[in-house]
Amino acid sequence: MNADDKTDSSAISDIKITLILLLCGGVNAVNIAKLAPSIPVLQAQFSLSLSQIGLLASMFSVLILLTGVAIAGMVRLIGAKRIILLALIVAAIGNGLSLAGQNIESLFAGRIIEGVSLITVMLTAPSLIAQHTSIRRRGMVMGIWGGFMPFGNAAVLMFAPILLDRGSWQAVWIAGLGVTILVWFLTLWIIPADRQASQKSFNYQAILQAVRLPVLAILGLSFGAHSLIYQSLLQFMPLFNQQIAGLSLQMASAFAACFCLLNFGGNVFSGQMIQKGIAPEKIVLAAGLSTAGFIALLSLLTQLPVLFIMILMVIGFLTGWLPPVCFYLVGQQTDMAENIPVYNAWMFQIQATGMLCGPVLISRVVETTHNWTLGLAGLVPFCLFIALLALALKRWQKN
């Protein structure tokens, strides 16, 4: 339990704060995931290869590797609420840059800038949750917050095809810009000021503490394998749903949105399991083993479109179990909310490798073999790796 978490806030207050932070994460997920349904249009306009699309999908994860801890260490200099607001401004700038340039260089540059915003929100929002919500509801709120990525992904996959039909890829980017600005105002209005005063020093001590904690490395590796699986499936789902199931872009994106909504449901379900006292390592073990089995089955069903889609939806739910566990356990490793961004950053520095390699790996396999079955089957070992890491969690968790 965090010693500085003395708040006994109401359930309504906790949920309101968590939902606004969910929107902050969700709008950044929108900005990242808008690439997936736009792939056919971007390929046609800029003559991009599948490998280039994979790199574009993974680029923001490079920033986590290079800047995660540095950004987190600045949180106590600037303040958690202020840095969330700055992150949303950065996201708006990234959108604007891509729209202003309307070329492949500006798309890559804009995606890098949007990635900075995503990283900042991912690292900082759990600190605000720790400051402003009751410890008694921590499992529940982390379950909601942990679903920010599939929540935003689902939103963009539902609405992007409509905008692409009525306009172009620019219409999707304009919508992302508008939503980002709206969420900035909601955050300014609803999120309370930081309980801790800003400090004048970079948080070096927390970095040293984070590096020495084996549980953060285990969580980072687990989250990295999870991200490799999730991003590989999500970024190419509209594409392989069209090629394997013969769906239109609109239907392919609709099923991808359902995948994300079920993933969000898996996050909430995982949070409820934590809240009810189920051991986190058991949740991770179950997620790893069950996902491995269903992905193996999925790779064998590429000739049976209906069953393929049904199994894919189940995988969406199962892959939602791990993120809330990671966010929850990170918060359990420190007695000070101001250290949570740094601890999250160290976990994400390790995790980013999986986020980076996932789309690049699957795109390379499929491009080389012209076979989605092999690309999907290649994800199974990473599911089993998650299950193996779950066995190490119990030993290293802080009691």
C-alpha positions in Angstrom: 0.0 0.0 0.0 1.2 3.5 -0.8 2.0 5.4 2.4 1.1 8.7 0.8 -2.2 7.5 -0.4 -4.4 8.8 2.5 -7.4 9.7 0.4 -10.8 8.2 1.1 -12.4 9.6 -2.0 -15.9 8.6 -3.1 -16.5 6.0 -5.7 -18.1 8.6 -8.0 -15.0 10.8 -7.7 -12.7 7.9 -8.3 -14.6 6.8 -11.4 -14.8 10.4 -12.8 -11.1 11.0 -12.5 -10.3 7.5 -13.9 -12.6 8.1 -16.9 -11.0 11.4 -17.7 -7.6 9.8 -17.6 -8.9 7.0 -19.7 -9.9 9.7 -22.3 -6.4 11.1 -22.1 -4.9 7.7 -22.9 -7.6 6.9 -25.3 -7.1 10.0 -27.5 -3.4 9.1 -27.7 -4.4 5.6 -28.7 -6.7 7.1 -31.4 -3.7 9.1 -32.7 -1.5 5.9 -32.8 -4.2 3.5 -34.1 -5.6 5.7 -36.8 -2.8 4.3 -39.0 -4.4 0.8 -39.2 -7.6 1.5 -41.1 -5.8 4.1 -43.2 -3.2 1.7 -44.5 -4.8 1.0 -47.9 -5.2 4.7 -48.6 -1.7 5.6 -47.5 -0.2 2.7 -49.5 -2.0 3.9 -52.6 -1.0 7.6 -52.1 2.6 7.2 -51.0 3.4 3.7 -52.5 4.4 2.3 -49.1 5.6 -1.3 -48.7 4.2 -3.6 -45.9 7.6 -3.3 -44.2 7.4 0.5 -44.3 3.9 0.3 -42.8 5.3 -2.0 -40.0 8.0 0.6 -39.2 5.5 3.4 -39.2 3.3 1.4 -36.8 6.2 0.7 -34.5 8.1 4.0 -34.6 6.7 5.5 -31.4 8.0 2.6 -29.4 11.6 3.7 -30.3 10.9 6.8 -28.3 10.0 4.8 -25.2 13.4 3.1 -25.5 15.2 6.4 -25.9 13.2 8.8 -23.7 10.9 6.9 -21.3 12.9 7.4 -18.1 14.0 10.9 -18.9 10.3 12.0 -19.4 9.3 10.2 -16.2 12.0 11.9 -14.2 10.7 15.3 -15.2 7.2 14.6 -13.8 8.1 15.9 -10.3 9.7 19.0 -11.8 6.6 19.9 -13.8 3.8 18.2 -11.9 1.7 15.3 -13.1 -1.4 17.3 -14.1 0.7 19.9 -16.0 2.7 17.3 -17.8 -0.6 15.5 -18.9 -1.8 18.8 -20.3 1.5 19.4 -22.1 1.3 15.9 -23.5 -2.1 16.6 -25.1 -0.7 19.8 -26.6 2.1 17.8 -28.1 -0.4 15.3 -29.6 -2.2 18.2 -31.2 1.0 19.5 -32.7 1.8 16.0 -34.1 -1.6 15.8 -35.8 -1.1 19.3 -37.2 2.3 18.6 -38.6 1.1 15.6 -40.5 -1.8 17.6 -41.9 0.4 20.6 -42.9 3.0 18.5 -44.7 0.8 15.9 -46.3 3.8 13.8 -47.3 5.5 10.7 -46.1 8.2 12.7 -44.2 5.6 14.7 -42.3 3.7 11.5 -41.5 6.8 9.9 -39.9 7.6 13.2 -38.0 4.0 13.6 -36.8 3.9 10.0 -35.6 7.1 10.5 -33.6 5.6 13.6 -31.9 2.4 11.8 -31.2 4.4 9.0 -29.7 6.0 11.4 -27.2 2.5 12.3 -26.0 1.4 8.7 -25.7 4.5 7.9 -23.7 4.0 10.8 -21.3 0.4 10.0 -20.6 1.2 6.2 -20.1 3.8 7.1 -17.5 2.0 9.9 -15.7 -1.7 8.9 -15.5 -1.1 6.1 -13.0 0.6 8.6 -10.7 -2.6 10.8 -10.8 -4.7 7.7 -10.1 -2.6 6.9 -7.0 -2.9 10.5 -5.8 -6.6 11.0 -6.3 -8.3 7.7 -5.9 -8.9 5.4 -2.9 -6.6 2.4 -2.4 -9.7 0.4 -1.7 -10.7 0.7 -5.3 -7.2 0.5 -6.9 -7.8 -2.8 -8.7 -11.1 -1.6 -10.2 -9.7 1.8 -11.4 -6.5 0.3 -12.8 -8.7 -2.2 -14.7 -10.5 0.7 -16.3 -7.3 2.8 -16.9 -5.4 -0.2 -18.2 -7.9 -0.4 -21.2 -7.0 3.0 -22.6 -5.3 1.6 -25.6 -8.1 -0.8 -26.8 -10.7 1.9 -25.9 -9.0 4.4 -28.2 -8.3 1.8 -30.8 -12.0 0.7 -30.9 -13.1 4.3 -31.4 -10.8 5.0 -34.3 -11.6 1.7 -36.0 -15.3 2.3 -35.8 -15.2 5.9 -37.2 -12.2 6.0 -39.4 -13.8 4.0 -42.3 -16.7 6.5 -42.4 -14.3 9.4 -42.6 -12.1 7.6 -45.2 -15.2 7.1 -47.3 -16.4 10.7 -47.1 -13.0 12.3 -47.3 -9.5 11.0 -47.1 -6.8 10.1 -44.6 -6.6 13.8 -43.7 -10.2 13.6 -42.4 -9.1 11.0 -39.9 -6.2 13.1 -38.7 -8.5 16.2 -38.4 -10.9 14.2 -36.2 -8.0 13.2 -34.0 -6.9 16.8 -33.6 -10.4 17.9 -32.6 -10.8 15.1 -30.0 -7.4 15.9 -28.6 -8.3 19.5 -28.0 -11.7 18.6 -26.4 -10.0 16.2 -24.0 -7.4 18.9 -23.1 -10.2 21.1 -21.8 -11.9 18.3 -19.9 -8.6 17.4 -18.2 -8.0 21.0 -17.3 -11.5 21.3 -15.8 -11.9 17.9 -14.0 -8.5 16.6 -12.9 -7.5 18.0 -9.4 -4.2 19.7 -8.9 -1.3 17.5 -7.7 -1.3 16.7 -4.0 2.5 16.8 -4.0 4.2 20.1 -4.7 6.6 20.2 -7.6 10.2 19.5 -6.8 13.3 21.3 -8.1 15.4 18.2 -8.8 15.3 15.4 -11.4 14.1 12.1 -9.8 17.5 10.3 -10.0 16.9 8.3 -6.8 13.7 6.7 -8.2 15.5 5.6 -11.3 18.2 3.8 -9.3 15.5 2.1 -7.2 13.6 1.0 -10.3 16.6 -0.6 -11.9 17.2 -2.6 -8.8 13.7 -4.1 -8.6 13.6 -7.5 -10.4 9.8 -7.4 -10.5 9.8 -4.3 -12.8 12.0 -6.2 -15.2 9.7 -9.2 -15.2 6.7 -7.0 -15.7 8.5 -5.2 -18.5 9.3 -8.4 -20.3 5.7 -9.6 -19.8 4.3 -6.4 -21.1 6.7 -6.4 -24.0 5.6 -9.9 -25.1 2.0 -8.8 -24.7 2.5 -5.7 -26.8 4.3 -7.7 -29.5 1.2 -9.9 -29.8 -1.4 -7.1 -29.4 0.2 -4.6 -31.8 0.9 -7.4 -34.4 -2.7 -8.4 -34.4 -4.2 -4.9 -34.2 -2.1 -3.0 -36.8 -2.7 -5.6 -39.5 -6.2 -6.7 -38.6 -8.1 -4.7 -41.1 -5.6 -5.9 -43.8 -5.7 -9.6 -42.9 -9.4 -9.6 -42.3 -9.8 -8.4 -45.9 -7.4 -10.9 -47.3 -8.3 -14.0 -45.2 -12.0 -13.4 -44.5 -12.8 -11.5 -47.7 -14.3 -8.6 -45.8 -14.7 -5.0 -47.0 -12.6 -2.4 -45.4 -15.6 -1.2 -43.4 -16.4 -4.7 -42.1 -12.8 -5.5 -41.5 -12.4 -2.4 -39.4 -15.7 -3.1 -37.6 -14.4 -6.5 -36.5 -11.1 -4.9 -35.4 -13.1 -2.5 -33.3 -15.0 -5.4 -31.7 -11.6 -7.0 -31.0 -10.6 -3.8 -29.2 -13.9 -3.5 -27.3 -13.5 -7.1 -26.1 -9.9 -6.3 -25.1 -11.1 -3.3 -23.1 -13.6 -5.7 -21.5 -10.8 -8.0 -20.7 -9.0 -5.1 -18.9 -12.0 -4.4 -16.8 -12.5 -8.1 -16.0 -8.8 -8.4 -15.0 -9.2 -5.3 -12.7 -12.2 -7.0 -11.0 -10.2 -10.2 -10.5 -7.5 -8.2 -8.8 -10.1 -6.4 -6.7 -11.5 -9.8 -5.6 -8.0 -10.9 -4.4 -7.0 -13.3 -7.2 -3.2 -13.4 -7.2 -1.8 -11.3 -10.1 0.6 -14.0 -11.2 -2.3 -16.4 -11.7 -4.0 -13.9 -14.0 -0.8 -13.5 -16.0 -0.3 -17.3 -16.2 -3.9 -17.9 -17.4 -3.7 -15.1 -19.9 -0.4 -16.5 -21.4 -1.5 -20.1 -21.7 -5.0 -19.5 -23.0 -3.8 -16.9 -25.5 -1.2 -19.3 -26.8 -3.8 -22.0 -27.4 -6.3 -19.7 -29.2 -3.6 -18.1 -31.4 -2.4 -21.6 -32.4 -6.0 -22.5 -33.3 -6.4 -19.2 -35.2 -3.4 -19.9 -37.4 -5.0 -23.2 -38.5 -8.3 -21.5 -39.4 -7.3 -19.1 -42.1 -9.4 -21.2 -44.6 -12.5 -21.0 -42.4 -13.4 -17.2 -42.2 -16.3 -17.5 -39.8 -14.4 -19.5 -37.2 -11.3 -17.4 -37.8 -13.2 -14.2 -36.8 -14.8 -15.9 -33.8 -11.5 -17.1 -32.4 -10.0 -13.7 -33.0 -12.6 -12.1 -30.9 -11.9 -14.5 -28.0 -8.2 -13.6 -28.3 -9.2 -9.9 -28.0 -10.7 -10.5 -24.6 -7.9 -12.7 -23.3 -5.2 -10.2 -24.3 -6.8 -7.6 -22.1 -5.9 -9.4 -18.9 -2.3 -8.5 -18.6 -2.0 -4.6 -18.6 -4.0 -3.9 -15.4 -1.9 -6.5 -13.6 1.3 -4.6 -14.7 0.0 -1.2 -13.8 -1.3 -2.5 -10.4 1.9 -4.2 -9.5 4.1 -1.2 -10.4 2.1 0.9 -8.0 2.7 -1.7 -5.3 6.5 -1.4 -5.5 6.8 2.2 -4.1 5.5 4.1 -1.2 5.5 7.5 -3.1 3.1 8.4 -5.9 5.8 10.6 -7.4 8.0 7.5 -8.1 5.3 5.7 -10.1 6.0 7.5 -13.4 9.7 6.5 -13.2 8.8 2.9 -12.2 6.4 2.7 -15.1 9.0 4.2 -17.4 11.5 1.5 -16.5 8.9 -1.1 -17.2 8.0 0.5 -20.5 11.7 0.9 -21.5 11.9 -2.9 -21.4 8.4 -3.4 -22.9 9.1 -1.1 -25.9 11.2 -3.7 -27.5 8.1 -5.9 -28.0 6.0 -3.0 -29.2 8.7 -2.1 -31.7 9.4 -5.6 -33.0 5.8 -6.9 -33.2 4.5 -5.2 -36.4 7.9 -5.2 -38.0 8.3 -9.0 -37.3 4.9 -10.1 -38.6 5.1 -7.8 -41.6 8.5 -9.2 -42.6 7.3 -12.9 -42.2 4.2 -12.3 -44.2 6.0 -10.3 -46.9 8.6 -13.0 -47.2 6.4 -16.1 -47.1 3.1 -14.6 -48.5 1.5 -16.6 -45.7 -0.6 -15.2 -42.8 -0.7 -18.6 -41.2 3.1 -18.5 -40.5 2.9 -14.9 -39.4 0.2 -15.7 -36.8 1.8 -18.9 -35.6 4.9 -17.0 -34.9 3.1 -15.2 -32.0 2.6 -18.4 -30.0 6.1 -18.6 -28.4 5.6 -15.1 -27.0 2.4 -16.2 -25.3 4.2 -19.1 -23.7 7.0 -16.7 -22.6 4.4 -14.6 -20.7 3.2 -17.8 -19.0 6.8 -18.6 -18.0 7.4 -15.1 -16.6 4.2 -15.5 -14.5 6.0 -18.2 -12.5 8.7 -15.6 -11.6 6.3 -13.0 -10.4 5.2 -14.6 -7.1 8.8 -14.8 -5.9 9.7 -11.2 -6.6 6.5 -9.3 -5.7 6.8 -6.9 -2.9 4.6 -8.1 0.0 
